[in-house]
Amino acid sequence: MGQDLNGKVAVVTGATRGIGRAIAEALLDAGASVAVCSRSEADVRRAVEDMGLKGQVAGRVCDVGRLEEVEAFFAFVEQTFGRLDFLINNAGVGGFAPIAEMNPRQWREIIDTNLSGPFYCSREAIPLMKKGGGGFIINIGSLAGKNAFPGGSAYNASKFGLVGFTEAIMQELRYDNIRVSSVMPGSVQTEFGRHSMAGTEWKIAPEHLAETVLHLLRMPDRSLASRVEVRPSRPPRKG
């Protein structure tokens, strides 16, 4: 039997829009309670108000690239819900430029958010999951974590690193009854990074990625899809 998500508690980072928002809403629809975070207080407040119509949701401002803010956020989660079953590391930023033109501050922001963020959040989540007898960590990566491209040095580095991080902790945590997976999407229909929404009908819908995440969470606990690659089924033809 697959897992029943009703009554579970999940953290979804970067959950006020895009992929994270779709995942948070899907979890609420499935009966889970959800804690969300974002770097914008206004965005967090608006998301909690909107999603509160679906179920039990709480939110707090948190820049996942800052350890002290992550520690405060997870203390808030424990105080609010008393447990944690799922962590969806979704928060991410883009930044694309030739290496000679990249500002070192932009490099640090991308690495801090996309790679250090999942480390900080996982580090705080694991003790809470162990208290409850286990859990599931899903890192939202990217096909840019296996396919490098010009102008993507920082973004590629963060996502390649996230693949290695995910696979390492998957092996570390399996005997603590904590499963770890990565979901690696291609082009998604969001306003992420340098992309606009114009002419994006062929891209992956955030709601479809949310379905993938819920499918992983519901899998019988004797099995694990450790990496899931998701591509648009009919991208534009090249040439």
C-alpha positions as CSV (number, residue, x, y, z in Angstrom):
1,M,0.0,0.0,0.0
2,G,1.2,3.5,-0.8
3,Q,1.5,6.1,1.9
4,D,-1.6,8.1,3.0
5,L,-0.6,11.8,3.1
6,N,-3.5,12.8,5.3
7,G,-2.2,14.2,8.6
8,K,1.4,14.4,7.5
9,V,3.4,17.6,7.9
10,A,5.5,19.0,5.1
11,V,7.9,21.9,4.6
12,V,8.0,23.4,1.1
13,T,10.7,26.0,0.5
14,G,10.1,28.7,-2.1
15,A,6.4,27.9,-2.0
16,T,4.8,31.3,-2.7
17,R,4.8,30.8,-6.5
18,G,5.6,28.5,-9.3
19,I,6.6,24.9,-8.6
20,G,6.7,25.3,-4.9
21,R,3.3,26.8,-4.7
22,A,1.9,24.0,-6.9
23,I,3.5,21.4,-4.6
24,A,2.2,23.0,-1.4
25,E,-1.3,23.2,-2.8
26,A,-1.2,19.6,-3.9
27,L,-0.1,18.5,-0.4
28,L,-2.9,20.5,1.2
29,D,-5.4,18.9,-1.2
30,A,-4.1,15.5,-0.1
31,G,-4.7,16.3,3.6
32,A,-1.2,17.2,4.7
33,S,-0.4,20.3,6.8
34,V,2.2,22.5,5.1
35,A,4.8,25.0,6.3
36,V,6.0,27.4,3.6
37,C,8.7,30.0,3.3
38,S,10.0,32.7,1.0
39,R,12.3,35.7,1.2
40,S,9.4,38.1,0.9
41,E,7.2,38.7,3.9
42,A,4.3,40.0,1.7
43,D,4.5,36.9,-0.5
44,V,4.4,34.6,2.5
45,R,1.5,36.4,4.1
46,R,-0.5,36.3,0.8
47,A,0.3,32.6,0.1
48,V,-0.8,31.6,3.6
49,E,-4.0,33.5,3.3
50,D,-4.8,32.0,-0.1
51,M,-3.8,28.5,0.7
52,G,-5.5,28.5,4.1
53,L,-8.7,27.9,2.3
54,K,-7.4,24.4,1.3
55,G,-6.1,23.3,4.7
56,Q,-3.7,23.9,7.6
57,V,-0.8,26.0,6.4
58,A,1.7,28.2,8.2
59,G,4.5,30.4,6.8
60,R,7.5,32.4,7.8
61,V,10.1,34.5,6.0
62,C,13.3,32.6,5.4
63,D,16.2,33.0,3.0
64,V,17.4,29.4,2.8
65,G,20.9,30.6,2.0
66,R,21.2,32.0,5.5
67,L,21.8,29.4,8.2
68,E,20.4,31.4,11.0
69,E,17.1,32.1,9.2
70,V,16.8,28.4,8.4
71,E,17.3,27.4,12.0
72,A,14.6,29.9,13.0
73,F,12.2,28.6,10.4
74,F,12.5,25.0,11.5
75,A,12.1,25.9,15.1
76,F,8.9,27.6,14.0
77,V,7.8,24.5,12.2
78,E,8.4,22.3,15.2
79,Q,6.6,24.8,17.5
80,T,3.6,25.0,15.1
81,F,3.2,21.4,14.1
82,G,5.2,19.4,16.6
83,R,6.6,17.1,13.9
84,L,7.9,16.9,10.3
85,D,7.4,14.1,7.8
86,F,8.4,15.7,4.4
87,L,10.9,18.3,3.2
88,I,10.6,19.6,-0.3
89,N,13.7,21.6,-1.1
90,N,12.4,23.7,-3.9
91,A,13.7,27.3,-3.4
92,G,16.1,28.3,-6.1
93,V,17.4,31.3,-8.1
94,G,18.8,31.6,-11.6
95,G,21.5,33.7,-13.0
96,F,23.0,33.4,-16.4
97,A,26.1,35.1,-17.8
98,P,29.5,34.3,-19.3
99,I,31.9,33.6,-16.5
100,A,34.1,36.7,-17.2
101,E,31.0,38.9,-16.8
102,M,29.5,37.2,-13.7
103,N,29.5,39.2,-10.5
104,P,30.9,37.2,-7.6
105,R,28.0,38.3,-5.5
106,Q,25.6,36.7,-8.0
107,W,27.7,33.5,-7.9
108,R,27.4,33.4,-4.2
109,E,23.7,34.0,-4.2
110,I,23.1,31.1,-6.6
111,I,25.3,28.6,-4.8
112,D,24.0,29.7,-1.4
113,T,20.4,29.3,-2.4
114,N,20.5,26.3,-4.7
115,L,23.1,24.2,-2.9
116,S,23.8,25.4,0.6
117,G,20.0,26.0,1.1
118,P,19.1,22.3,0.7
119,F,22.0,21.4,3.0
120,Y,20.9,23.8,5.7
121,C,17.2,22.7,5.5
122,S,18.0,19.0,5.4
123,R,20.4,19.4,8.4
124,E,17.5,20.9,10.4
125,A,14.8,18.6,9.1
126,I,16.6,15.3,9.8
127,P,16.4,15.4,13.6
128,L,12.7,16.2,13.4
129,M,12.1,13.3,11.0
130,K,14.1,10.9,13.2
131,K,11.9,11.8,16.2
132,G,8.9,10.8,14.2
133,G,10.3,7.5,13.0
134,G,11.3,8.6,9.5
135,G,10.5,10.9,6.6
136,F,11.1,11.9,3.0
137,I,13.3,14.6,1.5
138,I,12.8,15.6,-2.1
139,N,15.2,18.0,-3.7
140,I,13.9,19.9,-6.8
141,G,16.9,19.9,-9.1
142,S,17.1,20.5,-12.8
143,L,18.2,18.8,-16.0
144,A,20.9,21.5,-15.8
145,G,22.3,19.2,-13.1
146,K,23.5,16.9,-15.8
147,N,23.6,19.0,-18.9
148,A,25.9,22.0,-18.8
149,F,25.4,25.0,-21.2
150,P,27.3,28.3,-21.9
151,G,26.4,31.0,-19.5
152,G,25.2,28.6,-16.9
153,S,28.4,28.1,-14.9
154,A,27.0,29.1,-11.5
155,Y,23.6,27.5,-12.1
156,N,25.1,24.3,-13.5
157,A,27.5,24.1,-10.6
158,S,24.7,24.5,-8.1
159,K,22.5,21.8,-9.7
160,F,25.4,19.4,-10.4
161,G,26.3,19.7,-6.8
162,L,22.7,19.2,-5.7
163,V,22.7,15.8,-7.6
164,G,25.8,14.7,-5.7
165,F,24.5,15.9,-2.4
166,T,21.1,14.2,-2.9
167,E,22.7,10.8,-3.8
168,A,25.1,11.0,-0.8
169,I,22.5,11.7,1.8
170,M,20.1,9.2,0.2
171,Q,22.7,6.5,1.1
172,E,23.4,8.0,4.5
173,L,19.8,8.2,5.7
174,R,18.2,5.0,4.2
175,Y,18.6,3.1,7.5
176,D,17.0,5.9,9.5
177,N,13.8,5.3,7.5
178,I,14.4,8.6,5.7
179,R,14.1,8.3,1.9
180,V,15.7,10.9,-0.4
181,S,14.9,11.6,-4.0
182,S,15.6,14.3,-6.6
183,V,13.2,15.6,-9.2
184,M,15.0,17.0,-12.2
185,P,12.7,19.0,-14.5
186,G,13.5,20.5,-17.9
187,S,11.7,23.7,-19.0
188,V,8.9,24.6,-16.7
189,Q,6.1,27.1,-17.3
190,T,7.1,29.6,-14.7
191,E,8.6,33.1,-14.6
192,F,12.0,31.7,-13.4
193,G,15.3,33.2,-14.1
194,R,15.6,34.8,-17.5
195,H,12.4,33.2,-18.9
196,S,9.1,34.9,-19.6
197,M,5.7,33.2,-19.9
198,A,5.3,34.1,-23.6
199,G,4.9,31.1,-25.9
200,T,5.4,28.6,-23.1
201,E,2.5,26.3,-23.7
202,W,4.8,23.4,-24.5
203,K,6.6,23.6,-21.2
204,I,6.0,21.4,-18.1
205,A,3.1,22.7,-16.0
206,P,4.1,23.2,-12.3
207,E,1.0,21.2,-11.4
208,H,2.4,18.2,-13.2
209,L,5.6,18.4,-11.2
210,A,3.5,18.5,-8.1
211,E,1.8,15.3,-9.2
212,T,5.3,13.7,-9.6
213,V,6.3,14.8,-6.0
214,L,3.1,13.3,-4.5
215,H,3.6,10.1,-6.4
216,L,7.0,9.8,-4.9
217,L,5.7,10.5,-1.4
218,R,3.0,7.9,-1.8
219,M,5.3,5.1,-3.0
220,P,5.5,2.0,-0.8
221,D,8.3,2.4,1.7
222,R,10.2,-0.6,0.5
223,S,11.0,1.1,-2.8
224,L,12.6,4.4,-3.8
225,A,12.8,6.3,-7.1
226,S,16.0,8.1,-6.3
227,R,16.1,10.3,-9.3
228,V,13.2,11.4,-11.6
229,E,13.9,13.3,-14.8
230,V,10.9,15.2,-16.2
231,R,10.9,16.7,-19.7
232,P,8.4,18.5,-21.9
233,S,6.8,15.7,-24.0
234,R,6.7,17.8,-27.2
235,P,9.3,20.7,-27.1
236,P,9.7,22.8,-30.2
237,R,11.6,21.2,-33.1
238,K,15.1,22.4,-33.6
239,G,16.3,23.5,-37.0
